[in-house]
């Protein structure tokens, strides 16, 4: 049995536990598991706190402080889709959120204040007091600002 848990009772970070139902032995993996390969040797892993921040009901609840940090990092290069070896716990970031955005919208950092697909303003961090009313309203309603996350990370059983 594999299940995710917090790394400590009040932590904003998560891990996975593997329980051998025959012996009761519990092994801990350093990252949460989003999906397992059919043979159980590999797992995909996402930042479930970031996922909760942008898709309520999909990730795991984290503190307001952690949510604020995720909101400040619009498209991080050190967060995204990880693949983890279930036997060793070794994990590798194979697709960063930033690299996905660069593929979908090359040069997204270079110009414009609004996403060309949605028309929503990019989240530029907490606005200063001189910010326009539009920026202040959109900052307060973080889900209306253009930020990026990975929502699903399944493994295709067919190998295709």
C-alpha positions in Angstrom: 0.0 0.0 0.0 1.3 3.5 -0.9 0.0 6.6 0.6 1.1 10.2 0.9 1.6 12.1 4.2 3.2 15.2 5.6 6.9 15.0 6.4 6.0 16.1 9.9 2.6 17.0 11.5 2.6 20.7 10.7 4.9 20.6 7.6 4.0 22.1 4.2 6.0 19.3 2.6 4.9 15.8 1.7 6.4 12.3 1.3 5.0 8.9 0.5 4.9 5.8 2.7 5.0 2.2 1.4 3.5 -0.4 3.7 4.2 -4.1 3.2 0.8 -5.6 4.1 2.5 -9.0 5.0 5.2 -7.8 7.3 3.9 -4.3 8.4 7.3 -2.8 7.4 7.0 0.9 6.4 9.3 2.6 4.0 9.3 6.3 3.3 9.9 8.0 0.0 11.1 11.6 0.0 8.4 12.9 -2.3 4.6 12.3 -2.6 3.4 9.9 -5.2 0.9 11.1 -7.9 0.9 8.0 -10.0 2.6 4.6 -10.0 3.9 2.7 -13.0 2.1 -0.6 -13.6 5.1 -2.6 -12.3 5.3 -0.3 -9.2 9.0 0.6 -9.9 8.4 4.3 -10.9 6.3 7.1 -9.6 5.4 10.6 -10.9 5.5 13.3 -8.3 4.2 16.9 -8.2 4.4 19.7 -5.7 1.0 19.0 -4.1 1.1 22.2 -2.1 1.4 24.3 -5.2 -1.3 22.2 -6.8 -3.6 23.0 -3.9 -2.8 26.7 -4.2 -4.1 26.9 -7.8 -6.5 23.9 -8.1 -8.4 23.6 -4.8 -9.4 20.0 -4.2 -6.5 18.5 -6.2 -3.5 19.1 -4.0 -3.0 19.1 -0.2 -3.7 22.0 2.1 -0.7 24.1 3.0 -0.2 27.2 5.2 -0.9 30.7 4.0 2.8 31.4 4.1 3.5 28.5 1.7 0.6 29.5 -0.6 2.0 33.1 -0.7 5.4 31.7 -1.7 3.8 29.7 -4.6 1.9 32.7 -5.7 5.2 34.7 -5.9 6.9 32.0 -8.1 4.8 32.2 -11.2 6.6 29.6 -13.3 9.6 28.2 -11.3 12.4 26.3 -13.0 13.0 24.1 -9.9 9.4 22.8 -9.6 7.3 20.6 -11.9 7.0 17.0 -12.8 9.4 14.6 -11.1 10.0 10.9 -11.8 11.0 8.9 -8.7 12.5 5.4 -8.5 10.3 3.7 -5.9 13.0 1.3 -4.8 15.7 3.9 -4.1 13.7 7.1 -3.6 15.9 8.9 -6.1 13.9 11.6 -7.9 14.6 13.7 -10.9 12.9 16.9 -12.1 12.1 15.9 -15.8 9.9 18.8 -16.7 9.9 22.2 -15.0 6.9 24.5 -14.9 9.1 27.2 -16.5 10.1 24.9 -19.4 6.5 24.0 -20.1 5.5 27.7 -20.3 8.5 28.4 -22.5 7.3 25.7 -24.9 3.7 26.9 -24.9 4.6 30.6 -25.0 8.2 31.3 -25.9 9.6 34.5 -24.4 6.7 34.9 -22.0 9.0 36.8 -19.6 10.1 39.3 -22.3 7.0 41.4 -23.0 3.5 42.2 -22.2 1.6 42.3 -18.9 -1.2 40.0 -20.0 -1.4 36.4 -21.1 -2.3 36.3 -24.8 -4.4 33.2 -24.4 -6.6 34.2 -21.4 -6.2 37.9 -21.5 -5.4 37.8 -17.7 -2.7 39.9 -16.2 0.6 38.1 -15.2 1.0 37.9 -11.5 3.9 40.2 -10.8 4.1 39.8 -7.1 2.4 41.9 -4.5 1.6 45.3 -6.0 2.8 48.5 -4.5 0.5 51.2 -3.4 0.8 53.0 -6.7 -0.5 50.0 -8.7 -3.6 50.4 -10.8 -6.9 49.2 -9.4 -6.9 46.4 -12.0 -3.6 45.0 -10.7 -4.7 45.3 -7.1 -8.0 43.5 -7.7 -6.3 40.8 -9.7 -3.6 40.3 -7.1 -6.2 39.9 -4.4 -8.0 37.3 -6.5 -5.0 35.1 -7.2 -6.9 32.6 -9.2 -7.6 35.2 -11.8 -3.9 36.0 -12.3 -1.9 34.0 -14.9 0.3 31.5 -13.1 1.4 28.1 -14.0 1.2 24.6 -12.5 1.1 21.0 -13.6 -2.3 19.4 -12.9 -2.0 15.7 -13.9 1.0 13.4 -14.1 -0.2 10.0 -15.1 1.7 7.1 -16.5 0.4 5.5 -19.7 0.2 1.8 -19.2 0.4 1.1 -22.9 3.9 2.6 -23.1 2.8 4.9 -26.0 
